[in-house]
Amino acid sequence: MLTIKKTYTWEMGHALFKVGKEDKCYSPHGHNYRLIVEVAREDEKANPDTDMVINFHELDRYMDPLIEENDHKFYFNEDDDRFGGDDGYIALYCDPTAEALCQMLWGRLEAHFNLLREPISPYKLLPLGVKLISLELFETDKASAKIYCS
Ligand SMILES: [Zn+2]
């Protein structure tokens, strides 16, 4: 299978709740998040018209709005009453771990990619027939969560 990957970065805050007060991740803090998106065409080859899986710039047109909506936001567990629903604060049904955030981003992307397969979709930013292969979300240079989408 032929795939391409592209890396996107943004700053975002979070606080974990289930770890308890003794764990330093309980405190509100931020990370320079890095997301590696891997995609392939449905036929798992390069498009013979372009010799590309997808133009990297076309991927940006789709990814940039997702990155923008998370940039400088703060995620927290909805059971954690230290935080409210003010602008920029986003409640999750679970702790905003790298694993949970990676799955959340995958859900958002896959929904859009499925929409993109519909010929009448208003979200025709990517060519039809491109599918997500994996997402890897780095919280630090050494720590990441990865989800395989197919
Ligand atoms: Zn953290």
Boltz pocket constraint, residues with backbone or C-beta under 6 A from the ligand:
constraints:
  - pocket:
      binder: B
      contacts: [[A, 14], [A, 25], [A, 29], [A, 30], [A, 31], [A, 139]]
      max_distance: 6.0
